Structure formats: C-alpha cells, structure tokens
Amino acid sequence: MQFAFSKCGPHSMKPFTALLAILAGSAVALASGLIMTWIVILLLPEDEQRFAPEHAHLVRAILVFTLFAAVSGASFYSELRERSWRLAAHGGTLAVFCLAMWLYWPT
C-alpha cells in the first residue's frame, strides 16, 4: 500500500504492519468496551448484588485485554518505525494473544 499524502513523502505499509494495526485496534476496542461496561456497572449500585458474581471475571478480562492492547500497540509502533526491539514486541504480542486464547477459548 502506498500513502502519498504524507508531509514526509510517500510511505508504504507492509502487510504484516497492517495486520498488527488491525490486531491492536481490535484489542483497544475490546479493552475500551470492557472498561465502559465496568463503569456502567459501578454506576448502578441498586443492581450490585446482581452483577457481583461477574465482577472478578470482568476485572480479569479488563486486565488481559488492556495488556493485549498495550503490547500489540507497541508491536505495531515498533514495526512501523522499524525499531530494533520489534522482534521482542512481536513475541510479546504472540504470548499475550496465546494467553487470551487459553483463558477465553470455549471448552
């Protein structure tokens, strides 16, 4: 893909970088949705007993997908800027992705 509208000249994005952008964006969307769900539950004190059994699961999901968003965002940035630490960031993304799959894959 060529991007000719940049003020620094034409740029190209590799397919792997585009895939990392999709992965990071999806992780940010998931984490944001979970955080907003938690905020809504906090604003409903009359239904606290109803949502109490789900609180621990929701907090765990927020932590996992916020970590996933941060690591995949760092991986995207490192690939986009071709940083020397990008292989470690890609490995971290793969590790957190495997953790999320292990925790949330239906059995």
Residue, then its C-alpha position, 0 to 999 in steps of 0.5 A: m500500500q502506498f500513502a502519498f499524502s504524507k508531509c514526509g513523502p510517500h510511505s508504504m505499509k507492509p502487510f504484516t504492519a497492517l495486520l498488527a494495526i488491525l490486531a491492536g485496534s481490535a484489542v483497544a476496542l475490546a479493552s475500551g468496551l470492557i472498561m465502559t461496561w465496568i463503569v456502567i456497572l459501578l454506576l448502578p449500585e441498586d443492581e450490585q448484588r446482581f452483577a457481583p458474581e461477574h465482577a472478578h471475571l470482568v476485572r480479569a478480562i479488563l486486565v488481559f485485554t488492556l495488556f493485549a492492547a498495550v503490547s500489540g500497540a507497541s508491536f505495531y509502533s515498533e514495526l512501523r518505525e522499524r525499531s530494533w526491539r520489534l522482534a521482542a514486541h512481536g513475541g510479546t504480542l504472540a504470548v499475550f494473544c496465546l494467553a487470551m486464547w487459553l483463558y477465553w477459548p470455549t471448552 
